[in-house]
Amino acid sequence: MAWTVYGAIVSQYGDVEATITVPGMSNKPTIKWYVEDHFGYDPNFMAPVAIVLVGFAVFFAFMYAYCLKTLNFQMR
């Protein structure tokens, strides 16, 4: 779940240069800076996040197919 949230936030807000108002801050930071500083999300880390998410999907698809092949649930 954390990898998905990381990928969603970085892909949607990682390159937005609009300014926002943050309570407690005197300056108006950009959304890109706030995501990097407050959450610690690096937009350059998007490729490893995508690889991990695809890897999870492939792993669970393989495990599903392997278990269906090897486990026999028929009682005779």
Gaussian input, Z-matrix of N, CA and C with variables (Angstrom, degrees):
# hf/3-21g

backbone

0 1
 N
 C     1     B1
 C     2     B2     1     A1
 N     3     B3     2     A2     1     D1
 C     4     B4     3     A3     2     D2
 C     5     B5     4     A4     3     D3
 N     6     B6     5     A5     4     D4
 C     7     B7     6     A6     5     D5
 C     8     B8     7     A7     6     D6
 N     9     B9     8     A8     7     D7
 C    10    B10     9     A9     8     D8
 C    11    B11    10    A10     9     D9
 N    12    B12    11    A11    10    D10
 C    13    B13    12    A12    11    D11
 C    14    B14    13    A13    12    D12
 N    15    B15    14    A14    13    D13
 C    16    B16    15    A15    14    D14
 C    17    B17    16    A16    15    D15
 N    18    B18    17    A17    16    D16
 C    19    B19    18    A18    17    D17
 C    20    B20    19    A19    18    D18
 N    21    B21    20    A20    19    D19
 C    22    B22    21    A21    20    D20
 C    23    B23    22    A22    21    D21
 N    24    B24    23    A23    22    D22
 C    25    B25    24    A24    23    D23
 C    26    B26    25    A25    24    D24
 N    27    B27    26    A26    25    D25
 C    28    B28    27    A27    26    D26
 C    29    B29    28    A28    27    D27
 N    30    B30    29    A29    28    D28
 C    31    B31    30    A30    29    D29
 C    32    B32    31    A31    30    D30
 N    33    B33    32    A32    31    D31
 C    34    B34    33    A33    32    D32
 C    35    B35    34    A34    33    D33
 N    36    B36    35    A35    34    D34
 C    37    B37    36    A36    35    D35
 C    38    B38    37    A37    36    D36
 N    39    B39    38    A38    37    D37
 C    40    B40    39    A39    38    D38
 C    41    B41    40    A40    39    D39
 N    42    B42    41    A41    40    D40
 C    43    B43    42    A42    41    D41
 C    44    B44    43    A43    42    D42
 N    45    B45    44    A44    43    D43
 C    46    B46    45    A45    44    D44
 C    47    B47    46    A46    45    D45
 N    48    B48    47    A47    46    D46
 C    49    B49    48    A48    47    D47
 C    50    B50    49    A49    48    D48
 N    51    B51    50    A50    49    D49
 C    52    B52    51    A51    50    D50
 C    53    B53    52    A52    51    D51
 N    54    B54    53    A53    52    D52
 C    55    B55    54    A54    53    D53
 C    56    B56    55    A55    54    D54
 N    57    B57    56    A56    55    D55
 C    58    B58    57    A57    56    D56
 C    59    B59    58    A58    57    D57
 N    60    B60    59    A59    58    D58
 C    61    B61    60    A60    59    D59
 C    62    B62    61    A61    60    D60
 N    63    B63    62    A62    61    D61
 C    64    B64    63    A63    62    D62
 C    65    B65    64    A64    63    D63
 N    66    B66    65    A65    64    D64
 C    67    B67    66    A66    65    D65
 C    68    B68    67    A67    66    D66
 N    69    B69    68    A68    67    D67
 C    70    B70    69    A69    68    D68
 C    71    B71    70    A70    69    D69
 N    72    B72    71    A71    70    D70
 C    73    B73    72    A72    71    D71
 C    74    B74    73    A73    72    D72
 N    75    B75    74    A74    73    D73
 C    76    B76    75    A75    74    D74
 C    77    B77    76    A76    75    D75
 N    78    B78    77    A77    76    D76
 C    79    B79    78    A78    77    D77
 C    80    B80    79    A79    78    D78
 N    81    B81    80    A80    79    D79
 C    82    B82    81    A81    80    D80
 C    83    B83    82    A82    81    D81
 N    84    B84    83    A83    82    D82
 C    85    B85    84    A84    83    D83
 C    86    B86    85    A85    84    D84
 N    87    B87    86    A86    85    D85
 C    88    B88    87    A87    86    D86
 C    89    B89    88    A88    87    D87
 N    90    B90    89    A89    88    D88
 C    91    B91    90    A90    89    D89
 C    92    B92    91    A91    90    D90
 N    93    B93    92    A92    91    D91
 C    94    B94    93    A93    92    D92
 C    95    B95    94    A94    93    D93
 N    96    B96    95    A95    94    D94
 C    97    B97    96    A96    95    D95
 C    98    B98    97    A97    96    D96
 N    99    B99    98    A98    97    D97
 C   100   B100    99    A99    98    D98
 C   101   B101   100   A100    99    D99
 N   102   B102   101   A101   100   D100
 C   103   B103   102   A102   101   D101
 C   104   B104   103   A103   102   D102
 N   105   B105   104   A104   103   D103
 C   106   B106   105   A105   104   D104
 C   107   B107   106   A106   105   D105
 N   108   B108   107   A107   106   D106
 C   109   B109   108   A108   107   D107
 C   110   B110   109   A109   108   D108
 N   111   B111   110   A110   109   D109
 C   112   B112   111   A111   110   D110
 C   113   B113   112   A112   111   D111
 N   114   B114   113   A113   112   D112
 C   115   B115   114   A114   113   D113
 C   116   B116   115   A115   114   D114
 N   117   B117   116   A116   115   D115
 C   118   B118   117   A117   116   D116
 C   119   B119   118   A118   117   D117
 N   120   B120   119   A119   118   D118
 C   121   B121   120   A120   119   D119
 C   122   B122   121   A121   120   D120
 N   123   B123   122   A122   121   D121
 C   124   B124   123   A123   122   D122
 C   125   B125   124   A124   123   D123
 N   126   B126   125   A125   124   D124
 C   127   B127   126   A126   125   D125
 C   128   B128   127   A127   126   D126
 N   129   B129   128   A128   127   D127
 C   130   B130   129   A129   128   D128
 C   131   B131   130   A130   129   D129
 N   132   B132   131   A131   130   D130
 C   133   B133   132   A132   131   D131
 C   134   B134   133   A133   132   D132
 N   135   B135   134   A134   133   D133
 C   136   B136   135   A135   134   D134
 C   137   B137   136   A136   135   D135
 N   138   B138   137   A137   136   D136
 C   139   B139   138   A138   137   D137
 C   140   B140   139   A139   138   D138
 N   141   B141   140   A140   139   D139
 C   142   B142   141   A141   140   D140
 C   143   B143   142   A142   141   D141
 N   144   B144   143   A143   142   D142
 C   145   B145   144   A144   143   D143
 C   146   B146   145   A145   144   D144
 N   147   B147   146   A146   145   D145
 C   148   B148   147   A147   146   D146
 C   149   B149   148   A148   147   D147
 N   150   B150   149   A149   148   D148
 C   151   B151   150   A150   149   D149
 C   152   B152   151   A151   150   D150
 N   153   B153   152   A152   151   D151
 C   154   B154   153   A153   152   D152
 C   155   B155   154   A154   153   D153
 N   156   B156   155   A155   154   D154
 C   157   B157   156   A156   155   D155
 C   158   B158   157   A157   156   D156
 N   159   B159   158   A158   157   D157
 C   160   B160   159   A159   158   D158
 C   161   B161   160   A160   159   D159
 N   162   B162   161   A161   160   D160
 C   163   B163   162   A162   161   D161
 C   164   B164   163   A163   162   D162
 N   165   B165   164   A164   163   D163
 C   166   B166   165   A165   164   D164
 C   167   B167   166   A166   165   D165
 N   168   B168   167   A167   166   D166
 C   169   B169   168   A168   167   D167
 C   170   B170   169   A169   168   D168
 N   171   B171   170   A170   169   D169
 C   172   B172   171   A171   170   D170
 C   173   B173   172   A172   171   D171
 N   174   B174   173   A173   172   D172
 C   175   B175   174   A174   173   D173
 C   176   B176   175   A175   174   D174
 N   177   B177   176   A176   175   D175
 C   178   B178   177   A177   176   D176
 C   179   B179   178   A178   177   D177
 N   180   B180   179   A179   178   D178
 C   181   B181   180   A180   179   D179
 C   182   B182   181   A181   180   D180
 N   183   B183   182   A182   181   D181
 C   184   B184   183   A183   182   D182
 C   185   B185   184   A184   183   D183
 N   186   B186   185   A185   184   D184
 C   187   B187   186   A186   185   D185
 C   188   B188   187   A187   186   D186
 N   189   B189   188   A188   187   D187
 C   190   B190   189   A189   188   D188
 C   191   B191   190   A190   189   D189
 N   192   B192   191   A191   190   D190
 C   193   B193   192   A192   191   D191
 C   194   B194   193   A193   192   D192
 N   195   B195   194   A194   193   D193
 C   196   B196   195   A195   194   D194
 C   197   B197   196   A196   195   D195
 N   198   B198   197   A197   196   D196
 C   199   B199   198   A198   197   D197
 C   200   B200   199   A199   198   D198
 N   201   B201   200   A200   199   D199
 C   202   B202   201   A201   200   D200
 C   203   B203   202   A202   201   D201
 N   204   B204   203   A203   202   D202
 C   205   B205   204   A204   203   D203
 C   206   B206   205   A205   204   D204
 N   207   B207   206   A206   205   D205
 C   208   B208   207   A207   206   D206
 C   209   B209   208   A208   207   D207
 N   210   B210   209   A209   208   D208
 C   211   B211   210   A210   209   D209
 C   212   B212   211   A211   210   D210
 N   213   B213   212   A212   211   D211
 C   214   B214   213   A213   212   D212
 C   215   B215   214   A214   213   D213
 N   216   B216   215   A215   214   D214
 C   217   B217   216   A216   215   D215
 C   218   B218   217   A217   216   D216
 N   219   B219   218   A218   217   D217
 C   220   B220   219   A219   218   D218
 C   221   B221   220   A220   219   D219
 N   222   B222   221   A221   220   D220
 C   223   B223   222   A222   221   D221
 C   224   B224   223   A223   222   D222
 N   225   B225   224   A224   223   D223
 C   226   B226   225   A225   224   D224
 C   227   B227   226   A226   225   D225

   B1=1.4367
   B2=1.5360
   B3=1.3124
   B4=1.4627
   B5=1.5286
   B6=1.3355
   B7=1.4610
   B8=1.5222
   B9=1.3184
   B10=1.4567
   B11=1.5255
   B12=1.3273
   B13=1.4686
   B14=1.5278
   B15=1.3233
   B16=1.4662
   B17=1.5242
   B18=1.3277
   B19=1.4589
   B20=1.5162
   B21=1.3333
   B22=1.4654
   B23=1.5275
   B24=1.3224
   B25=1.4669
   B26=1.5258
   B27=1.3198
   B28=1.4666
   B29=1.5245
   B30=1.3285
   B31=1.4623
   B32=1.5255
   B33=1.3260
   B34=1.4563
   B35=1.5317
   B36=1.3282
   B37=1.4654
   B38=1.5241
   B39=1.3316
   B40=1.4518
   B41=1.5119
   B42=1.3240
   B43=1.4643
   B44=1.5230
   B45=1.3262
   B46=1.4695
   B47=1.5247
   B48=1.3164
   B49=1.4623
   B50=1.5287
   B51=1.3212
   B52=1.4633
   B53=1.5306
   B54=1.3275
   B55=1.4585
   B56=1.5250
   B57=1.3259
   B58=1.4580
   B59=1.5184
   B60=1.3125
   B61=1.4606
   B62=1.5194
   B63=1.3307
   B64=1.4506
   B65=1.5199
   B66=1.3398
   B67=1.4623
   B68=1.5303
   B69=1.3039
   B70=1.4620
   B71=1.5127
   B72=1.3133
   B73=1.4683
   B74=1.5193
   B75=1.3303
   B76=1.4627
   B77=1.5340
   B78=1.3330
   B79=1.4605
   B80=1.5266
   B81=1.3198
   B82=1.4569
   B83=1.5324
   B84=1.3296
   B85=1.4684
   B86=1.5314
   B87=1.3335
   B88=1.4623
   B89=1.5263
   B90=1.3127
   B91=1.4649
   B92=1.5265
   B93=1.3206
   B94=1.4690
   B95=1.5336
   B96=1.3240
   B97=1.4636
   B98=1.5313
   B99=1.3255
   B100=1.4675
   B101=1.5242
   B102=1.3271
   B103=1.4671
   B104=1.5199
   B105=1.3224
   B106=1.4685
   B107=1.5265
   B108=1.3266
   B109=1.4640
   B110=1.5209
   B111=1.3110
   B112=1.4658
   B113=1.5289
   B114=1.3345
   B115=1.4540
   B116=1.5195
   B117=1.3172
   B118=1.4541
   B119=1.5180
   B120=1.3210
   B121=1.4630
   B122=1.5165
   B123=1.3200
   B124=1.4609
   B125=1.5258
   B126=1.3251
   B127=1.4689
   B128=1.5307
   B129=1.3179
   B130=1.4614
   B131=1.5269
   B132=1.3233
   B133=1.4578
   B134=1.5315
   B135=1.3286
   B136=1.4636
   B137=1.5280
   B138=1.3116
   B139=1.4677
   B140=1.5316
   B141=1.3427
   B142=1.4671
   B143=1.5303
   B144=1.3265
   B145=1.4656
   B146=1.5232
   B147=1.3207
   B148=1.4636
   B149=1.5247
   B150=1.3199
   B151=1.4665
   B152=1.5205
   B153=1.3243
   B154=1.4648
   B155=1.5258
   B156=1.3326
   B157=1.4625
   B158=1.5329
   B159=1.3173
   B160=1.4601
   B161=1.5287
   B162=1.3242
   B163=1.4605
   B164=1.5190
   B165=1.3380
   B166=1.4694
   B167=1.5251
   B168=1.3176
   B169=1.4619
   B170=1.5287
   B171=1.3242
   B172=1.4633
   B173=1.5245
   B174=1.3193
   B175=1.4620
   B176=1.5290
   B177=1.3262
   B178=1.4545
   B179=1.5308
   B180=1.3175
   B181=1.4612
   B182=1.5292
   B183=1.3300
   B184=1.4612
   B185=1.5199
   B186=1.3242
   B187=1.4706
   B188=1.5326
   B189=1.3047
   B190=1.4589
   B191=1.5210
   B192=1.3309
   B193=1.4678
   B194=1.5224
   B195=1.3111
   B196=1.4660
   B197=1.5256
   B198=1.3067
   B199=1.4645
   B200=1.5261
   B201=1.3247
   B202=1.4614
   B203=1.5274
   B204=1.3242
   B205=1.4586
   B206=1.5271
   B207=1.3169
   B208=1.4554
   B209=1.5304
   B210=1.3019
   B211=1.4676
   B212=1.5165
   B213=1.2923
   B214=1.4545
   B215=1.5277
   B216=1.3137
   B217=1.4398
   B218=1.5274
   B219=1.3229
   B220=1.4565
   B221=1.5221
   B222=1.3197
   B223=1.4587
   B224=1.5217
   B225=1.3166
   B226=1.4782
   B227=1.4885
   A1=110.31
   A2=116.08
   A3=119.69
   A4=111.60
   A5=117.14
   A6=119.92
   A7=110.54
   A8=117.18
   A9=121.11
   A10=111.13
   A11=116.48
   A12=120.60
   A13=110.00
   A14=116.80
   A15=121.12
   A16=110.10
   A17=116.41
   A18=120.27
   A19=112.67
   A20=117.16
   A21=120.30
   A22=111.35
   A23=117.39
   A24=120.58
   A25=110.74
   A26=116.91
   A27=119.50
   A28=111.10
   A29=117.44
   A30=118.56
   A31=112.19
   A32=117.95
   A33=120.39
   A34=112.70
   A35=117.58
   A36=121.06
   A37=114.32
   A38=118.68
   A39=121.64
   A40=115.47
   A41=118.06
   A42=120.59
   A43=113.33
   A44=118.00
   A45=121.65
   A46=109.08
   A47=116.71
   A48=122.67
   A49=113.16
   A50=118.66
   A51=121.66
   A52=109.74
   A53=116.65
   A54=120.13
   A55=110.19
   A56=114.91
   A57=121.56
   A58=109.35
   A59=115.89
   A60=121.47
   A61=108.20
   A62=116.12
   A63=121.74
   A64=108.30
   A65=118.99
   A66=120.51
   A67=110.97
   A68=116.40
   A69=121.54
   A70=114.37
   A71=118.57
   A72=121.64
   A73=108.45
   A74=115.47
   A75=119.46
   A76=112.02
   A77=117.10
   A78=119.28
   A79=109.65
   A80=116.81
   A81=122.00
   A82=108.46
   A83=117.08
   A84=119.35
   A85=111.58
   A86=114.60
   A87=119.70
   A88=108.50
   A89=115.22
   A90=119.61
   A91=109.55
   A92=117.51
   A93=121.80
   A94=110.33
   A95=116.95
   A96=120.56
   A97=110.47
   A98=117.37
   A99=121.11
   A100=111.32
   A101=117.45
   A102=120.68
   A103=110.21
   A104=116.83
   A105=120.28
   A106=111.41
   A107=117.89
   A108=121.31
   A109=112.76
   A110=117.27
   A111=120.89
   A112=112.02
   A113=117.74
   A114=121.56
   A115=113.09
   A116=117.45
   A117=121.03
   A118=113.20
   A119=117.16
   A120=121.56
   A121=109.84
   A122=116.06
   A123=122.32
   A124=109.36
   A125=119.03
   A126=120.39
   A127=113.58
   A128=117.64
   A129=121.21
   A130=112.04
   A131=118.12
   A132=123.14
   A133=111.03
   A134=117.02
   A135=120.96
   A136=112.03
   A137=118.74
   A138=121.01
   A139=111.97
   A140=120.10
   A141=118.83
   A142=112.92
   A143=117.53
   A144=120.45
   A145=109.79
   A146=117.39
   A147=120.99
   A148=111.19
   A149=117.23
   A150=121.20
   A151=110.70
   A152=117.78
   A153=121.34
   A154=110.93
   A155=117.91
   A156=120.40
   A157=111.72
   A158=117.70
   A159=120.37
   A160=110.05
   A161=116.94
   A162=120.97
   A163=112.47
   A164=117.63
   A165=120.99
   A166=110.61
   A167=117.10
   A168=120.77
   A169=111.39
   A170=117.34
   A171=121.37
   A172=110.53
   A173=117.49
   A174=121.32
   A175=111.48
   A176=117.52
   A177=119.69
   A178=111.74
   A179=118.88
   A180=120.89
   A181=110.29
   A182=116.57
   A183=120.48
   A184=111.17
   A185=117.38
   A186=120.59
   A187=110.99
   A188=117.72
   A189=122.04
   A190=110.40
   A191=116.64
   A192=120.61
   A193=111.14
   A194=117.61
   A195=121.56
   A196=111.17
   A197=117.37
   A198=120.64
   A199=111.37
   A200=118.59
   A201=120.27
   A202=111.17
   A203=115.75
   A204=119.69
   A205=111.66
   A206=117.25
   A207=120.49
   A208=113.33
   A209=118.77
   A210=120.35
   A211=109.65
   A212=115.88
   A213=121.16
   A214=107.63
   A215=116.78
   A216=120.91
   A217=113.34
   A218=117.26
   A219=120.13
   A220=110.65
   A221=115.58
   A222=120.74
   A223=107.38
   A224=116.74
   A225=120.43
   A226=109.74
   D1=-40.63
   D2=-178.37
   D3=-64.15
   D4=-37.44
   D5=178.70
   D6=-65.86
   D7=-36.85
   D8=179.48
   D9=-67.69
   D10=-43.44
   D11=178.60
   D12=-64.34
   D13=-43.29
   D14=177.78
   D15=-57.29
   D16=-49.65
   D17=-179.06
   D18=-63.52
   D19=-39.81
   D20=-179.13
   D21=-66.63
   D22=-44.77
   D23=-178.45
   D24=-67.62
   D25=-45.01
   D26=-178.33
   D27=-67.36
   D28=-39.75
   D29=-178.46
   D30=-70.83
   D31=-30.64
   D32=-177.63
   D33=-89.10
   D34=-38.97
   D35=-172.68
   D36=-115.85
   D37=-1.60
   D38=-174.37
   D39=-68.42
   D40=-19.22
   D41=-178.17
   D42=-123.23
   D43=14.18
   D44=-178.62
   D45=-83.57
   D46=124.36
   D47=-176.91
   D48=-100.80
   D49=9.76
   D50=178.56
   D51=-71.50
   D52=149.19
   D53=179.62
   D54=-90.75
   D55=153.21
   D56=179.21
   D57=-131.69
   D58=161.66
   D59=175.88
   D60=-102.19
   D61=122.19
   D62=-179.08
   D63=-113.75
   D64=125.36
   D65=178.16
   D66=-60.08
   D67=132.54
   D68=179.28
   D69=91.47
   D70=-3.01
   D71=178.50
   D72=-114.41
   D73=134.69
   D74=-178.63
   D75=-79.33
   D76=-34.43
   D77=179.49
   D78=-91.11
   D79=166.05
   D80=178.37
   D81=-105.57
   D82=101.99
   D83=-177.39
   D84=-78.46
   D85=162.65
   D86=173.23
   D87=-80.16
   D88=158.97
   D89=178.79
   D90=-63.67
   D91=-39.24
   D92=179.46
   D93=-59.89
   D94=-47.08
   D95=-179.86
   D96=-64.66
   D97=-41.66
   D98=-178.02
   D99=-64.32
   D100=-41.73
   D101=178.66
   D102=-64.33
   D103=-41.08
   D104=179.28
   D105=-69.60
   D106=-43.58
   D107=-174.82
   D108=-78.64
   D109=-47.78
   D110=-174.06
   D111=-76.70
   D112=-45.87
   D113=-177.60
   D114=-93.84
   D115=-22.21
   D116=-177.67
   D117=79.79
   D118=19.18
   D119=-179.39
   D120=-85.47
   D121=127.16
   D122=-178.92
   D123=-101.83
   D124=120.14
   D125=179.53
   D126=-62.36
   D127=-23.02
   D128=179.39
   D129=-76.74
   D130=-6.49
   D131=-178.51
   D132=-94.39
   D133=11.58
   D134=-176.07
   D135=-67.71
   D136=-36.83
   D137=-179.25
   D138=-63.10
   D139=-48.21
   D140=176.45
   D141=-62.37
   D142=-34.34
   D143=178.02
   D144=-63.96
   D145=-44.15
   D146=179.00
   D147=-63.92
   D148=-40.09
   D149=178.98
   D150=-64.04
   D151=-43.22
   D152=179.31
   D153=-64.02
   D154=-43.23
   D155=179.96
   D156=-64.71
   D157=-41.69
   D158=176.09
   D159=-66.52
   D160=-38.51
   D161=177.78
   D162=-62.13
   D163=-41.45
   D164=175.70
   D165=-59.37
   D166=-46.66
   D167=-178.61
   D168=-62.70
   D169=-44.00
   D170=179.27
   D171=-65.52
   D172=-42.69
   D173=179.62
   D174=-60.38
   D175=-48.64
   D176=-178.21
   D177=-70.03
   D178=-32.06
   D179=174.99
   D180=-66.50
   D181=-41.99
   D182=176.90
   D183=-63.28
   D184=-45.21
   D185=179.97
   D186=-62.93
   D187=-39.17
   D188=177.43
   D189=-61.00
   D190=-49.68
   D191=-179.18
   D192=-64.78
   D193=-41.26
   D194=179.76
   D195=-64.21
   D196=-44.23
   D197=-179.38
   D198=-67.83
   D199=-37.34
   D200=176.49
   D201=-64.28
   D202=-35.07
   D203=-178.93
   D204=-74.01
   D205=-42.05
   D206=-171.99
   D207=-88.77
   D208=-31.66
   D209=-178.77
   D210=-89.43
   D211=127.19
   D212=179.30
   D213=-110.48
   D214=113.49
   D215=-176.45
   D216=-96.46
   D217=4.21
   D218=-179.85
   D219=-80.90
   D220=134.26
   D221=177.22
   D222=-106.23
   D223=121.23
   D224=178.70
   D225=-122.49

